[in-house]
Amino acid sequence: MTLAGKKIILGVTGSIAAYKAVFLLRRLIEEGADVTVVMTRYATNFVAPLTFQVLSKKPVYSGMFDPDQGKDIIHLYLNRGADVILVAPATANIIGKMANGIADDLLSTMLIAARCPVILAPAMDYEMYENPVVQKNISYLRNLKIDFVGPETGLLASGDTGPGRMSEPDDIITFLEDKLGIKGDLSGHTVLITAGPTREAIDPVRYISSRSSGKMGYAIAEAAKSRGAKVILITGPASLTIPQGIEAINVITAEEMLDAVMNRLSDSTVLIMTAAVSDFRPAEKAISKIKKGEAINLKLIKTPDILEEVCKKKGNQFVVGFAAETEDLITNAKEKLRIKHLDMIVANNVSLPGAGFEKDTNIVTLIDKEGKIKEYPEMPKSDVADMILDNVISKINKGYNG
Ligand SMILES: Cc1cc2nc3c(=O)[nH]c(=O)nc-3n(C[C@H](O)[C@H](O)[C@H](O)COP(=O)(O)O)c2cc1C
């Protein structure tokens, strides 16, 4: 909730990219912002005001001379107390109007009257964007300290590729947070998280795996992202949606997970290894499906120990391991912490009703390098995620890492 308490005016103008403003609004609301949407008349041809109204839970403003507006002068009243006016998408038209002091509708008048920072996220086809007048208007506004986020170069609504694509909502939010001086407590950190199970093939249709759903790892990824970290999520097969704004690397086997972790180890400052990696794999994978029979002998061999490899090769990274146990929880977790040289271990007894695989809650005990033990009650996995990150940050701030 990095934008809690921030009052944001979201201006939406007449571009195909107006649909992206719907996602942007959702993300702003998720981050706790108080958003008022102002649409140009043409913007309402692209997305119905009702969509923004329902998501923002507020009226959407468009006209300046609506008789129902009451006693306030709308373009001044809406601006008051705003932390920022964000126009996304910003058409060539609104940019031109702002650069030339034209105030002929509600949004353009609000922009002229604005006393708060203004951020424009242009969106247009490359022919429009490269027009010298549009470029002159952008330069002029930049000189007046108006901020621009994007546009990106990429596939445009016309089907062409070029500059003019509106920045993605998460990139706009990151820009906005920087502009408003908001830094999460994990800002500047890259958190690498492993999640989910791995699958080790027996034959083309069968595999050895675990019951891990990935919920714990995904919750940590989401929490770390909203606290300002860059997040790399290395995930085994899980039927969960990748959280917004996160770099996800999909893997299947323990070997692939090890490679992915090693490839990104040097990019990360914190590693949180929640994946329930299969400890064994069949010594040989049958090329064709093994036929049904009375019994088969399956020789299993050890898979690579990802935590051990990480701790051998790591530099200053802070490494958190997970121990899923069904007995002697604390003894086993302490042993794992010591053998693998972890900075912290999260132990959970997966046999308890409110803990472990596939659940939305967890019951965990945190053990640090110094042997300090903290026990926690049953909590939603999202709260467990934040609690783990609180502990990591507090250790890092005390200089414990490495
Ligand atoms: C289908 C369609 C898509 C358009 N997309 C854009 C666009 O992406 N960027 C832009 O600057 N203008 C675009 N336009 C043109 C604007 O809608 C037009 O310039 C309008 O006057 C902008 O008004 P406004 O800035 O008040 O919303 C588009 C027009 C149409 C019909």
The ligand as a Tripos MOL2 file, in Angstrom:
@<TRIPOS>MOLECULE
LIG
   31    33     1     0     0
SMALL
NO_CHARGES

@<TRIPOS>ATOM
      1 C1         -9.7310    4.8880  -32.8280 C.3       1 LIG1
      2 C2         -8.9820    6.1340  -32.4640 C.ar      1 LIG1
      3 C3         -7.8160    6.0160  -31.7430 C.ar      1 LIG1
      4 C4         -7.1050    7.1470  -31.3920 C.ar      1 LIG1
      5 N1         -5.9460    7.0000  -30.6680 N.ar      1 LIG1
      6 C5         -5.2390    8.0810  -30.3600 C.ar      1 LIG1
      7 C6         -4.0360    7.9580  -29.6190 C.ar      1 LIG1
      8 O1         -3.6270    6.8540  -29.2280 O.2       1 LIG1
      9 N2         -3.3420    9.0740  -29.3410 N.ar      1 LIG1
     10 C7         -3.7430   10.3060  -29.7420 C.ar      1 LIG1
     11 O2         -3.0480   11.2860  -29.4600 O.2       1 LIG1
     12 N3         -4.8950   10.4480  -30.4350 N.ar      1 LIG1
     13 C8         -5.6460    9.3830  -30.7430 C.ar      1 LIG1
     14 N4         -6.8110    9.5410  -31.4400 N.ar      1 LIG1
     15 C9         -7.2440   10.8760  -31.8120 C.3       1 LIG1
     16 C10        -7.8520   11.6050  -30.6320 C.3       1 LIG1
     17 O3         -8.9530   10.8960  -30.1270 O.3       1 LIG1
     18 C11        -8.2420   13.0090  -31.0370 C.3       1 LIG1
     19 O4         -7.0760   13.7550  -31.3520 O.3       1 LIG1
     20 C12        -9.0520   13.7060  -29.9880 C.3       1 LIG1
     21 O5         -9.2930   15.0310  -30.4330 O.3       1 LIG1
     22 C13        -8.3560   13.7320  -28.6490 C.3       1 LIG1
     23 O6         -9.1240   14.4430  -27.7350 O.3       1 LIG1
     24 P1         -8.7910   14.5140  -26.1890 P.3       1 LIG1
     25 O7         -7.3360   14.7760  -26.0480 O.co2     1 LIG1
     26 O8         -9.6220   15.6300  -25.6930 O.co2     1 LIG1
     27 O9         -9.2410   13.2340  -25.5930 O.co2     1 LIG1
     28 C14        -7.5680    8.4280  -31.7610 C.ar      1 LIG1
     29 C15        -8.7540    8.5220  -32.4820 C.ar      1 LIG1
     30 C16        -9.4460    7.3870  -32.8110 C.ar      1 LIG1
     31 C17       -10.7290    7.5330  -33.5810 C.3       1 LIG1
@<TRIPOS>BOND
     1     1     2 1
     2     2     3 ar
     3     2    30 ar
     4     3     4 ar
     5     4     5 ar
     6     4    28 ar
     7     5     6 ar
     8     6     7 ar
     9     6    13 1
    10     7     8 2
    11     7     9 ar
    12     9    10 ar
    13    10    11 2
    14    10    12 ar
    15    12    13 ar
    16    13    14 ar
    17    14    15 1
    18    14    28 ar
    19    15    16 1
    20    16    17 1
    21    16    18 1
    22    18    19 1
    23    18    20 1
    24    20    21 1
    25    20    22 1
    26    22    23 1
    27    23    24 1
    28    24    25 2
    29    24    26 1
    30    24    27 1
    31    28    29 ar
    32    29    30 ar
    33    30    31 1
@<TRIPOS>SUBSTRUCTURE
     1 LIG1         1 GROUP 0 **** ****
